[in-house]
Amino acid sequence: MKQYVRRFLVTFIGMIALFTVVPHVAHAHAILDSSSPGASSVISSTPNEISLRFNENIEEKLASIQLYGSDEKEIQIGKATRDPADSAHVTAQIGAQGISLEEGVYVVVWRVVSADGHPASGAFPFEIGEKSSGTGLQLLAGVLEGVSTESILETPLAAVRYLTYLSVIFLLGFVIFSWVKSPVGNHQLLLAKLSVVGVGLGSLFMLVLQGPYVAGKSWAAITESQLFVDVLGTRAGIALLTRIFITIVWGLLVVFFAQRASGWWKNVAFMCTVGTIATFSLSGHASAGTFPAVFVVVDSLHLLGIAAWVGGLLVMALGSYNPDDSVHRFSRVASWAMPLTIATGVVQGFHLMGGISDIASHTFGKLLLAKTFFVVIVVLIGFRARKLLRSPSASFFRIVRWEALVVCLVIALTSVMVGKTPSTAVGSAGKTFTATQLQGDVLASIEVLPTTVGTMAVHVILSPPGGALSPVKSVSTQFALASKKISGLPVNMLSIGPNHWSGVVQIPYPGTWDLEVRVKPTDTETLLYTAQVEISD
């Protein structure tokens, strides 16, 4: 047992060393923290550059910044480049390249890729001149109607991901299931060979589709060689390329499967198992979230448990076997693999979701609920099958096949989930509130963060008729919570920039708070902005 633990640690540390060539991050998906020019701001002349700062490091070669004029046509500016000293900072040159912009409204459309291979995109308007025209939002809507920020390849990529997951799980389950030298049916061995092909082709297709997907492009972009090269330099690209090379070794191991009792075969198979699992854990949500050193290990154990439990189940359901020998062998493996899978899955779910208070409010949470439901069904079917374990019969194997069918559905849900954003990643969906409202001629961008009980910051950015050069007289903000009979909790707002006001408040209770922002553009005029902010515990 000690030798396998030692092999695991050596191989796993080697995989970590391989992936450290890609910058490390601290969150799960990139979120725009600030920009220059600012969103909905008014500036006096052509900016030297468009500067975007994110809450985490992003991939260097897959960032895109586009600029559109008031005619909704793209203006050619410098290529988006990442700051060598700050991997969360991206710029695109304008004035520094001799480009001069006329007075008017412009829209910035940006797209970046997080370390776990997921794209993030956004857009915002700004103006050049002495005052705001008030048409920024209309131009933004017009530009976004003609610009695709989402790729049509999300569904094909999820389908290929499903093929890869299913093949990997069956292959690893087959190896674990038949680790000792015992009779293995030709049908099972054929399925193992097909699984190797499935892993290789699935990983190759994922590598080819990754570039067009993160760039928001269509099938035609598959032929763009530079896009493919750029993907190879990312964390996801390195993981996929590594998995393809490991799959070649898997193919050789399956060819020499008859020698599986020998030491060399087991050593290589063990390293390939650890390496295959690492290519998933070191390039997914676990590696890009908080405490990656901990949760990469948790995710790896989760995948190992799935391979042993679910993979063994698929081997039993799809293969030809000696009933007595295979059933009892699977029972021994599942007795540790099932609890390991469920325990690590629960830990990961809480980590990615940041709790369960808003689990049903977004796609990732809904998929997680659906997956949990079907996992419970699998466990219940498994308990039913276990009762028939002492005397395996036709009814027992019928139940096993039904269990395998539900398992395939769980894997399909997982394939879709991997392409979605967990709640803790969406700018802290549930952690940050933003709203843009227009009252009279004054556009207000309101931000509240974090939306949790305790200390909370409020930002109000205004674009009044006179633009940034005509500051408003005052801004006052207060919160109210009817359920606790709190009618007016004031926020002390201070001017920290041209029409940028900020304040800090202590929120004592969770719930739906009513926010009021009163703006005085002049001594005789008051504008009221209202919103409801969900505050979590």
C-alpha positions in Angstrom: 0.0 0.0 0.0 2.8 2.4 0.9 4.4 2.0 -2.5 1.2 3.1 -4.3 0.9 6.1 -2.0 4.5 7.0 -2.8 3.9 6.6 -6.5 0.7 8.7 -6.3 2.6 11.6 -4.6 5.5 11.5 -7.0 3.3 11.4 -10.1 0.9 14.0 -8.8 3.6 16.5 -7.8 5.1 16.0 -11.3 1.8 17.0 -12.9 1.5 20.0 -10.6 5.0 21.1 -11.7 3.9 20.8 -15.4 0.9 23.0 -14.9 2.7 25.7 -12.9 4.0 27.1 -16.3 0.5 28.7 -16.5 -0.2 31.6 -14.2 -2.0 30.8 -11.0 -5.3 32.4 -10.1 -7.4 32.9 -7.0 -11.0 32.8 -8.2 -13.0 30.8 -10.7 -13.9 33.2 -13.5 -12.6 36.6 -14.6 -14.7 39.6 -13.6 -14.1 43.2 -14.7 -13.1 45.2 -11.6 -12.4 48.5 -13.3 -11.8 50.2 -16.6 -10.3 53.3 -18.1 -12.2 55.0 -19.6 -14.8 54.1 -17.0 -18.2 52.8 -18.0 -20.6 55.6 -19.0 -17.9 58.2 -18.3 -17.3 61.4 -20.3 -13.7 62.3 -21.1 -12.3 65.4 -22.8 -10.0 63.8 -25.5 -8.9 60.5 -27.1 -7.5 58.1 -24.4 -4.1 56.7 -24.8 -5.4 53.2 -24.3 -8.3 51.2 -23.1 -7.4 49.6 -19.8 -9.2 46.7 -18.2 -8.4 45.4 -14.8 -9.9 42.0 -13.6 -10.3 40.3 -10.3 -7.9 37.5 -11.2 -5.2 36.6 -13.7 -6.3 35.8 -17.2 -4.9 34.0 -20.1 -2.3 36.1 -22.0 -3.1 35.3 -25.7 -6.8 35.0 -25.8 -7.9 38.5 -24.7 -9.8 40.7 -27.1 -10.8 44.4 -26.9 -12.9 45.9 -29.6 -14.0 49.6 -30.0 -17.1 50.7 -31.9 -18.1 54.2 -33.0 -21.4 55.9 -33.0 -22.2 54.4 -36.4 -21.9 50.9 -34.8 -18.8 50.1 -36.9 -15.6 48.7 -35.5 -12.6 51.0 -35.1 -9.2 49.3 -35.5 -7.2 49.8 -32.4 -4.1 48.1 -30.9 -4.2 44.4 -30.0 -5.1 43.5 -26.5 -2.0 42.8 -24.4 -1.5 41.7 -20.9 0.6 43.7 -18.5 3.9 41.8 -17.9 3.9 43.0 -14.3 0.2 42.3 -13.7 -1.6 39.3 -15.2 -5.0 40.7 -14.3 -4.4 43.9 -16.3 -5.1 44.1 -20.1 -4.7 47.1 -22.4 -5.3 48.1 -26.0 -3.5 51.1 -27.4 -5.5 54.0 -29.1 -3.9 57.5 -28.8 -0.5 55.9 -28.1 -0.7 54.5 -31.6 -1.6 57.8 -33.2 -5.3 57.0 -33.5 -7.5 60.1 -32.9 -11.2 59.8 -32.0 -13.7 62.5 -32.7 -16.2 63.7 -30.1 -19.0 61.3 -29.7 -20.2 58.0 -28.1 -18.1 54.8 -28.2 -18.6 51.2 -27.0 -15.9 48.9 -25.8 -16.6 45.1 -26.2 -14.2 42.9 -24.3 -13.6 39.1 -24.0 -11.1 37.2 -21.9 -10.5 33.7 -20.8 -10.1 32.5 -17.2 -7.4 29.9 -16.2 -10.0 27.1 -16.2 -10.7 27.7 -19.9 -14.0 29.6 -19.5 -14.6 32.8 -21.4 -16.0 36.0 -19.9 -17.2 38.9 -21.9 -18.8 42.3 -21.4 -19.3 45.8 -22.9 -19.7 49.4 -21.8 -20.1 52.8 -23.4 -18.1 56.0 -22.9 -18.1 59.5 -24.5 -15.6 62.0 -25.7 -16.6 65.6 -25.4 -17.7 68.3 -22.9 -21.1 66.8 -21.9 -23.0 63.6 -22.1 -25.4 63.0 -25.0 -27.4 60.4 -23.1 -27.2 58.0 -26.0 -24.6 55.6 -24.6 -27.1 52.9 -23.6 -28.8 53.0 -27.0 -25.5 52.6 -28.9 -24.5 49.8 -26.5 -27.7 47.9 -27.3 -27.3 48.5 -31.0 -23.7 47.3 -31.0 -24.5 44.2 -29.0 -27.3 43.2 -31.5 -24.7 43.0 -34.2 -21.8 41.5 -32.2 -21.8 37.9 -31.0 -20.2 37.5 -27.6 -21.3 33.8 -27.3 -20.1 30.9 -29.4 -22.4 28.5 -31.0 -19.9 25.8 -30.2 -20.9 25.5 -26.5 -23.3 22.6 -27.2 -20.9 20.6 -29.5 -18.1 21.1 -26.9 -20.4 19.8 -24.2 -21.2 16.7 -26.4 -17.5 16.0 -27.0 -16.8 16.5 -23.3 -19.5 13.9 -22.5 -17.8 11.4 -24.8 -14.5 12.1 -23.1 -15.8 11.7 -19.6 -17.7 8.6 -20.4 -14.7 7.0 -22.1 -12.3 8.0 -19.2 -14.6 6.7 -16.5 -15.1 3.4 -18.3 -11.3 3.0 -19.1 -10.2 3.8 -15.5 -13.0 1.6 -14.1 -12.0 -1.2 -16.3 -8.3 -1.0 -15.1 -9.3 -0.8 -11.4 -11.9 -3.5 -11.9 -9.4 -5.9 -13.5 -6.3 -4.9 -11.6 -5.6 -8.4 -10.4 -5.0 -11.2 -12.8 -8.4 -12.7 -13.3 -10.6 -13.7 -16.2 -11.7 -10.7 -18.3 -14.1 -11.1 -21.2 -13.2 -10.2 -24.8 -16.2 -7.9 -24.9 -14.9 -5.9 -22.0 -11.5 -5.7 -23.5 -13.0 -4.4 -26.8 -14.9 -1.8 -24.9 -11.7 -0.7 -23.1 -10.0 -0.3 -26.5 -12.9 1.8 -27.7 -12.7 3.9 -24.6 -9.0 4.7 -25.3 -10.1 5.8 -28.8 -12.9 7.8 -27.2 -10.6 9.6 -24.7 -8.1 10.4 -27.5 -10.6 11.7 -30.1 -12.6 13.5 -27.4 -9.6 15.3 -26.1 -8.4 16.2 -29.6 -11.8 17.6 -30.6 -12.0 19.6 -27.3 -8.5 21.0 -28.1 -9.6 22.0 -31.6 -12.9 23.5 -30.5 -11.6 25.3 -27.4 -10.1 28.2 -29.4 -13.2 29.1 -31.4 -15.4 28.6 -28.3 -13.5 31.0 -26.0 -13.1 33.5 -28.9 -16.9 33.5 -29.4 -16.5 32.3 -33.0 -18.1 29.6 -35.1 -17.0 26.4 -36.9 -15.1 28.4 -39.5 -12.6 29.5 -36.9 -11.4 25.9 -36.5 -9.0 26.5 -39.3 -7.3 29.5 -37.7 -3.9 28.2 -36.8 -2.9 31.1 -34.6 -6.0 30.6 -32.5 -5.0 26.9 -32.0 -1.4 27.9 -31.1 -2.8 30.4 -28.6 -4.9 27.7 -26.9 -1.8 25.4 -26.6 -0.3 28.0 -24.3 -3.2 28.0 -21.9 -3.8 25.9 -18.8 -6.7 24.1 -20.5 -4.6 23.6 -23.7 -1.7 22.1 -21.8 -4.1 19.7 -19.9 -5.7 18.5 -23.2 -2.4 18.0 -25.0 -1.0 16.1 -21.9 -4.1 13.9 -21.9 -3.7 13.1 -25.5 -0.1 11.9 -24.9 -1.2 9.9 -21.9 -3.9 8.3 -24.0 -1.3 7.0 -26.5 0.4 5.2 -23.6 -3.1 3.9 -22.5 -3.4 2.4 -26.0 -0.1 0.6 -25.6 -1.2 -0.7 -22.2 -4.4 -2.1 -23.5 -2.5 -3.8 -26.3 -0.3 -5.5 -23.7 -3.2 -6.1 -21.3 -2.4 -9.8 -21.0 0.7 -8.8 -19.0 -1.2 -6.7 -16.5 0.1 -8.8 -13.6 3.7 -7.8 -14.3 5.3 -5.0 -12.4 6.0 -2.7 -15.4 2.4 -2.8 -16.6 1.0 -1.9 -13.1 3.6 0.9 -12.6 2.8 2.5 -16.0 -1.0 2.1 -15.5 -0.8 3.7 -12.1 1.0 6.7 -13.4 -1.3 7.0 -16.3 -4.3 6.9 -14.0 -2.9 9.6 -11.8 -1.9 11.7 -14.8 -5.3 11.4 -16.5 -7.1 12.5 -13.3 -4.6 15.4 -12.9 -5.4 16.7 -16.4 -9.0 17.3 -15.3 -8.4 18.5 -11.7 -5.5 20.9 -12.6 -7.4 22.6 -15.4 -10.9 22.9 -14.0 -12.9 24.8 -11.4 -10.9 23.3 -8.6 -7.6 24.7 -9.8 -9.1 28.2 -10.4 -11.0 28.6 -7.2 -9.9 29.5 -3.7 -7.5 27.2 -1.8 -6.5 25.4 -5.0 -3.9 23.2 -3.3 -6.7 21.7 -1.2 -9.5 21.5 -3.7 -7.3 20.1 -6.5 -6.7 17.1 -4.2 -10.4 16.9 -3.3 -11.3 17.0 -7.0 -8.8 14.3 -7.8 -10.1 12.0 -5.1 -13.6 12.7 -6.4 -12.7 11.6 -9.9 -10.8 8.5 -8.5 -14.0 7.5 -6.6 -16.1 8.1 -9.7 -13.8 6.0 -11.9 -13.8 3.1 -9.3 -17.5 3.2 -8.5 -19.2 4.4 -11.7 -16.6 2.9 -14.0 -16.9 -0.5 -12.4 -20.6 -0.3 -12.6 -20.4 0.4 -16.4 -18.0 -2.5 -16.8 -20.5 -4.8 -15.1 -23.4 -3.4 -17.1 -21.8 -3.5 -20.5 -19.3 -6.3 -20.4 -19.5 -10.1 -20.4 -18.1 -11.5 -17.2 -18.2 -14.3 -14.6 -21.2 -13.2 -12.5 -20.0 -14.4 -9.1 -16.4 -13.1 -9.5 -17.3 -9.7 -11.0 -20.2 -8.9 -8.6 -18.2 -9.5 -5.4 -15.2 -7.7 -6.8 -17.3 -4.7 -7.6 -18.9 -4.8 -4.2 -15.5 -4.5 -2.5 -14.5 -1.6 -4.7 -17.8 0.3 -4.3 -17.7 -0.1 -0.6 -15.0 2.6 -0.4 -15.5 4.4 -3.8 -19.2 5.3 -3.3 -18.7 7.1 0.1 -15.5 8.8 -1.2 -17.3 10.1 -4.3 -20.3 11.4 -2.4 -18.3 13.0 0.4 -15.9 14.8 -2.0 -18.7 15.8 -4.2 -20.6 17.5 -1.4 -17.4 19.4 -0.3 -16.8 20.6 -3.8 -20.5 21.6 -4.3 -20.4 23.8 -1.1 -17.0 25.3 -2.2 -18.0 26.2 -5.7 -21.5 27.5 -4.7 -20.3 29.4 -1.6 -23.3 27.9 0.2 -26.7 26.8 -0.9 -28.8 30.0 -0.3 -29.0 30.9 -3.9 -28.4 27.5 -5.5 -31.6 27.7 -7.7 -31.0 31.2 -8.9 -28.6 30.3 -11.8 -27.9 27.6 -14.3 -25.0 26.0 -12.5 -27.0 25.6 -9.3 -30.0 24.2 -11.1 -27.8 21.6 -12.9 -26.2 20.7 -9.5 -29.6 20.1 -8.0 -30.6 17.9 -10.9 -27.3 16.0 -10.7 -27.8 15.5 -7.0 -31.3 14.2 -7.5 -30.1 11.5 -10.0 -27.1 10.6 -7.8 -29.6 9.9 -5.0 -31.5 7.6 -7.4 -28.3 5.8 -8.3 -27.5 5.2 -4.7 -31.1 3.9 -4.0 -30.9 1.6 -7.0 -27.5 0.5 -5.7 -28.9 -0.4 -2.3 -31.7 -2.4 -4.0 -29.1 -4.3 -6.0 -27.0 -4.9 -2.9 -29.9 -6.8 -1.4 -29.8 -9.3 -4.3 -26.0 -9.5 -4.1 -25.9 -12.9 -2.4 -27.6 -14.6 -5.3 -27.0 -12.7 -8.5 -29.8 -13.4 -11.0 -31.2 -11.9 -14.1 -33.2 -9.4 -12.0 -29.9 -8.3 -10.3 -28.2 -7.5 -13.6 -31.3 -5.8 -14.9 -31.1 -3.4 -11.9 -27.4 -2.9 -12.6 -28.1 -1.9 -16.2 -30.8 0.6 -15.0 -28.3 2.0 -12.5 -25.8 2.4 -15.3 -28.3 4.2 -17.5 -29.0 6.8 -14.7 -25.2 7.1 -14.2 -24.9 8.1 -17.9 -27.4 10.8 -17.4 -25.4 12.1 -14.4 -22.3 12.2 -16.5 -24.2 14.2 -19.2 -25.3 16.7 -16.6 -21.7 17.0 -15.4 -20.5 17.6 -18.9 -22.9 20.6 -19.2 -22.0 21.9 -15.7 -18.3 22.1 -16.4 -19.1 24.7 -19.1 -21.1 26.9 -16.7 -20.1 29.4 -14.1 -20.4 28.6 -10.4 -22.2 31.3 -8.3 -19.0 32.3 -6.6 -17.4 33.0 -9.9 -19.9 35.5 -11.4 -18.5 38.6 -9.9 -19.7 37.0 -7.0 -23.2 36.4 -8.2 -25.0 36.8 -5.0 -22.0 38.8 -3.8 -22.2 42.0 -5.9 -25.3 44.0 -7.0 -25.2 46.4 -10.0 -27.9 48.5 -11.6 -27.9 51.2 -14.2 -30.9 53.6 -14.2 -31.8 56.8 -16.0 -33.7 59.6 -14.3 -34.2 62.8 -16.3 -30.9 63.2 -18.1 -28.7 61.7 -15.4 -27.5 58.1 -15.8 -26.6 56.4 -12.5 -24.5 53.3 -12.3 -25.0 51.8 -8.8 -22.9 49.0 -7.3 -23.2 47.3 -3.9 -20.6 44.9 -2.7 -20.5 42.4 -1.1 -24.2 41.7 -0.7 -23.7 39.9 2.6 -24.4 40.8 6.2 -21.7 43.0 7.6 -19.6 45.8 6.1 -20.7 46.8 2.6 -19.6 49.4 0.1 -21.9 51.5 -2.1 -20.6 53.1 -5.3 -22.7 55.6 -7.4 -21.2 56.8 -10.7 -23.2 59.6 -12.5 -23.2 60.9 -16.0 -25.2 64.2 -15.8 -26.1 66.5 -18.7 -22.9 68.5 -18.2 -20.7 65.4 -18.3 -17.9 64.8 -15.9 -17.1 68.5 -15.9 -20.4 69.4 -14.2 -20.5 67.6 -10.9 -23.8 67.0 -9.1 -24.3 68.9 -5.9 -24.8 65.9 -3.6 -25.7 62.2 -3.3 -27.5 60.6 -0.4 -28.2 56.9 0.1 -30.2 54.8 2.5 -31.4 51.3 3.0 -34.7 50.0 4.5 -35.8 46.6 5.6 -39.6 46.4 6.1 -39.5 42.9 7.8 -37.3 44.3 10.6 -39.1 47.7 10.6 -35.8 49.5 9.6 -37.1 52.5 7.7 -33.8 54.4 6.9 -30.3 53.1 7.4 -28.1 56.0 6.1 -24.9 55.6 4.1 -22.3 58.4 4.5 -21.5 59.2 0.8 -18.3 61.0 -0.1 -17.2 62.3 -3.5 -14.0 60.3 -4.5 -13.9 61.4 -8.2 -15.7 63.3 -10.9 -19.3 62.3 -10.2 -18.2 59.1 -8.4 -19.6 58.9 -4.9 -18.8 56.1 -2.4 -19.8 55.1 1.1 -19.6 52.3 3.6 -22.5 50.9 5.7 -23.0 48.0 8.2 -25.9 45.7 7.3 -27.2 43.8 10.3 -29.7 41.4 8.8 -30.2 39.3 5.6 -33.2 39.9 3.5 -34.5 42.0 0.6 -33.4 45.6 1.4 -34.9 48.7 -0.4 -32.2 51.0 -1.6 -32.8 54.7 -2.3 -30.3 57.0 -3.9 -31.2 60.7 -4.0 -29.1 62.8 -6.4 -29.2 66.6 -6.6 -27.9 67.8 -10.0 -28.6 71.4 -9.0 -29.8 73.2 -5.8 -33.4 73.0 -7.0 -33.6 69.5 -8.5 -33.7 66.1 -6.9 -33.6 62.7 -8.7 -34.6 59.5 -7.0 -33.2 56.0 -7.9 -34.6 52.9 -6.2 -33.7 49.2 -6.2 -34.1 46.1 -4.2 -30.9 44.4 -3.1 -30.8 40.8 -1.8 -28.5 40.5 1.2 -27.4 37.0 2.2 -26.3 35.7 5.6 
